[in-house]
Amino acid sequence: MNMMEMVLALFAVVLFTTLSLTYNQAIWAQTDYLNNATLVVQASQICHSILDEADAKLFSKQLDLNDLLTEYNYTHSQTYPHLPITFNVEAATVNCDELGNVLTVDDSLSLYKKMTITVSGHRYLQRPYVMHRIYTETFIR
């Protein structure tokens, strides 16, 4: 093996090592994107389940509209066996107007309640996931 063949072999090793590192970095970036997407979907499901639970309780008359203020004002942690990550769930319900603007005066006769669910947790969930829903009386008092 002469000098030129050794230089070409060295260049080939450098080329394949560089390609391997580039592909490895791209795979890790895709893994991060998938983990982030998985947690965003899970946070969305958590929010929807809490809001749907409140809907069901209101429609079945198990809960009065004013009871949302006490029933859905909490903070707790939630862990799932299939996803060993702890999510911090915060539910907050306030009196509001028809546009969702929070009322500054405590009005127990308000016809509208705004429920906000915030899910935060693992570093892959880069920003807290927030979902709002406005509830209203379905009959006139």
C-alpha positions as a Markdown table, in Angstrom:
| # | Residue | x | y | z |
|---|---|---|---|---|
| 1 | Met | 0.0 | 0.0 | 0.0 |
| 2 | Asn | 1.6 | 3.2 | -1.1 |
| 3 | Met | 1.1 | 6.7 | 0.4 |
| 4 | Met | -1.8 | 7.8 | -1.9 |
| 5 | Glu | -3.8 | 4.6 | -1.0 |
| 6 | Met | -3.3 | 5.3 | 2.7 |
| 7 | Val | -4.5 | 8.9 | 2.3 |
| 8 | Leu | -7.6 | 7.8 | 0.4 |
| 9 | Ala | -8.3 | 5.2 | 3.0 |
| 10 | Leu | -8.0 | 7.8 | 5.7 |
| 11 | Phe | -10.4 | 10.2 | 3.8 |
| 12 | Ala | -12.9 | 7.3 | 3.5 |
| 13 | Val | -12.8 | 6.7 | 7.2 |
| 14 | Val | -13.3 | 10.4 | 7.9 |
| 15 | Leu | -16.2 | 10.6 | 5.4 |
| 16 | Phe | -18.0 | 7.6 | 6.8 |
| 17 | Thr | -17.5 | 8.7 | 10.4 |
| 18 | Thr | -18.9 | 12.2 | 9.5 |
| 19 | Leu | -21.9 | 10.6 | 7.8 |
| 20 | Ser | -22.5 | 8.3 | 10.7 |
| 21 | Leu | -22.5 | 11.2 | 13.2 |
| 22 | Thr | -24.8 | 13.3 | 11.0 |
| 23 | Tyr | -27.3 | 10.4 | 10.8 |
| 24 | Asn | -27.1 | 9.7 | 14.5 |
| 25 | Gln | -27.8 | 13.4 | 15.3 |
| 26 | Ala | -30.8 | 13.4 | 13.0 |
| 27 | Ile | -32.2 | 10.3 | 14.6 |
| 28 | Trp | -31.8 | 11.9 | 18.1 |
| 29 | Ala | -33.6 | 15.0 | 16.9 |
| 30 | Gln | -36.5 | 13.0 | 15.5 |
| 31 | Thr | -36.7 | 11.1 | 18.8 |
| 32 | Asp | -37.0 | 14.4 | 20.6 |
| 33 | Tyr | -39.7 | 15.6 | 18.3 |
| 34 | Leu | -41.7 | 12.3 | 18.8 |
| 35 | Asn | -41.3 | 12.6 | 22.6 |
| 36 | Asn | -42.5 | 16.2 | 22.5 |
| 37 | Ala | -45.5 | 15.3 | 20.3 |
| 38 | Thr | -46.4 | 12.3 | 22.5 |
| 39 | Leu | -46.6 | 14.5 | 25.6 |
| 40 | Val | -48.5 | 17.3 | 23.9 |
| 41 | Val | -51.1 | 14.7 | 22.8 |
| 42 | Gln | -51.3 | 13.2 | 26.3 |
| 43 | Ala | -51.7 | 16.7 | 27.8 |
| 44 | Ser | -54.5 | 17.4 | 25.4 |
| 45 | Gln | -56.2 | 14.1 | 26.4 |
| 46 | Ile | -55.9 | 15.0 | 30.1 |
| 47 | Cys | -57.5 | 18.4 | 29.5 |
| 48 | His | -60.3 | 16.9 | 27.4 |
| 49 | Ser | -61.1 | 14.2 | 29.9 |
| 50 | Ile | -61.5 | 16.7 | 32.7 |
| 51 | Leu | -63.6 | 19.0 | 30.6 |
| 52 | Asp | -65.7 | 16.1 | 29.4 |
| 53 | Glu | -66.2 | 14.9 | 32.9 |
| 54 | Ala | -67.6 | 18.3 | 33.9 |
| 55 | Asp | -69.9 | 18.3 | 30.8 |
| 56 | Ala | -71.2 | 14.9 | 31.8 |
| 57 | Lys | -71.8 | 15.9 | 35.4 |
| 58 | Leu | -73.7 | 19.0 | 34.3 |
| 59 | Phe | -75.8 | 17.3 | 31.7 |
| 60 | Ser | -76.8 | 14.5 | 34.1 |
| 61 | Lys | -77.6 | 17.0 | 36.8 |
| 62 | Gln | -75.0 | 15.6 | 39.2 |
| 63 | Leu | -73.5 | 19.0 | 39.4 |
| 64 | Asp | -74.9 | 22.5 | 39.4 |
| 65 | Leu | -73.2 | 25.2 | 37.4 |
| 66 | Asn | -72.2 | 27.1 | 40.6 |
| 67 | Asp | -70.7 | 23.9 | 41.9 |
| 68 | Leu | -68.0 | 24.1 | 39.2 |
| 69 | Leu | -66.4 | 26.9 | 41.2 |
| 70 | Thr | -65.7 | 24.5 | 44.1 |
| 71 | Glu | -65.4 | 21.2 | 42.4 |
| 72 | Tyr | -62.9 | 22.2 | 39.7 |
| 73 | Asn | -60.4 | 24.4 | 41.5 |
| 74 | Tyr | -57.5 | 22.1 | 42.3 |
| 75 | Thr | -54.0 | 21.1 | 41.6 |
| 76 | His | -52.7 | 17.5 | 41.5 |
| 77 | Ser | -50.2 | 15.2 | 39.9 |
| 78 | Gln | -51.1 | 12.5 | 37.6 |
| 79 | Thr | -49.0 | 9.5 | 36.4 |
| 80 | Tyr | -49.9 | 6.9 | 33.9 |
| 81 | Pro | -48.5 | 3.3 | 33.8 |
| 82 | His | -47.9 | 3.4 | 30.1 |
| 83 | Leu | -46.0 | 6.7 | 30.2 |
| 84 | Pro | -43.9 | 6.9 | 33.4 |
| 85 | Ile | -44.0 | 10.7 | 33.5 |
| 86 | Thr | -45.7 | 12.8 | 36.2 |
| 87 | Phe | -48.0 | 15.5 | 34.9 |
| 88 | Asn | -49.0 | 18.5 | 37.0 |
| 89 | Val | -52.7 | 19.3 | 36.4 |
| 90 | Glu | -54.3 | 22.5 | 37.6 |
| 91 | Ala | -58.0 | 23.2 | 37.2 |
| 92 | Ala | -59.4 | 26.7 | 37.8 |
| 93 | Thr | -63.0 | 27.9 | 37.4 |
| 94 | Val | -64.1 | 31.5 | 37.6 |
| 95 | Asn | -67.2 | 33.6 | 36.9 |
| 96 | Cys | -67.0 | 35.3 | 33.5 |
| 97 | Asp | -69.0 | 37.1 | 30.9 |
| 98 | Glu | -70.2 | 35.7 | 27.6 |
| 99 | Leu | -66.8 | 36.4 | 26.0 |
| 100 | Gly | -64.8 | 34.7 | 28.7 |
| 101 | Asn | -63.5 | 37.8 | 30.4 |
| 102 | Val | -63.1 | 37.2 | 34.1 |
| 103 | Leu | -65.5 | 39.2 | 36.3 |
| 104 | Thr | -63.8 | 41.3 | 38.9 |
| 105 | Val | -66.8 | 41.3 | 41.2 |
| 106 | Asp | -67.7 | 38.0 | 42.8 |
| 107 | Asp | -71.1 | 37.4 | 41.2 |
| 108 | Ser | -72.7 | 34.1 | 42.3 |
| 109 | Leu | -75.6 | 34.7 | 39.9 |
| 110 | Ser | -73.3 | 34.8 | 36.9 |
| 111 | Leu | -74.7 | 32.8 | 34.0 |
| 112 | Tyr | -71.2 | 32.0 | 32.7 |
| 113 | Lys | -68.3 | 30.0 | 34.2 |
| 114 | Lys | -64.9 | 29.7 | 32.6 |
| 115 | Met | -62.9 | 26.6 | 33.3 |
| 116 | Thr | -59.2 | 26.5 | 32.6 |
| 117 | Ile | -57.1 | 23.3 | 32.7 |
| 118 | Thr | -53.3 | 23.6 | 32.6 |
| 119 | Val | -51.1 | 20.6 | 32.2 |
| 120 | Ser | -47.3 | 20.9 | 32.8 |
| 121 | Gly | -44.6 | 18.5 | 33.6 |
| 122 | His | -41.7 | 16.9 | 31.9 |
| 123 | Arg | -39.1 | 18.9 | 30.0 |
| 124 | Tyr | -40.3 | 17.5 | 26.7 |
| 125 | Leu | -43.6 | 19.4 | 27.3 |
| 126 | Gln | -41.8 | 22.6 | 26.7 |
| 127 | Arg | -44.7 | 24.9 | 27.6 |
| 128 | Pro | -47.7 | 24.2 | 29.8 |
| 129 | Tyr | -50.7 | 23.0 | 27.7 |
| 130 | Val | -53.8 | 25.1 | 28.5 |
| 131 | Met | -57.4 | 24.5 | 27.5 |
| 132 | His | -60.4 | 26.7 | 28.3 |
| 133 | Arg | -64.1 | 26.1 | 28.1 |
| 134 | Ile | -67.0 | 28.4 | 28.9 |
| 135 | Tyr | -70.1 | 26.9 | 30.6 |
| 136 | Thr | -73.4 | 28.6 | 30.7 |
| 137 | Glu | -76.9 | 28.0 | 32.2 |
| 138 | Thr | -79.1 | 26.1 | 29.8 |
| 139 | Phe | -82.3 | 27.6 | 31.5 |
| 140 | Ile | -83.2 | 30.9 | 32.9 |
| 141 | Arg | -83.3 | 31.1 | 36.7 |
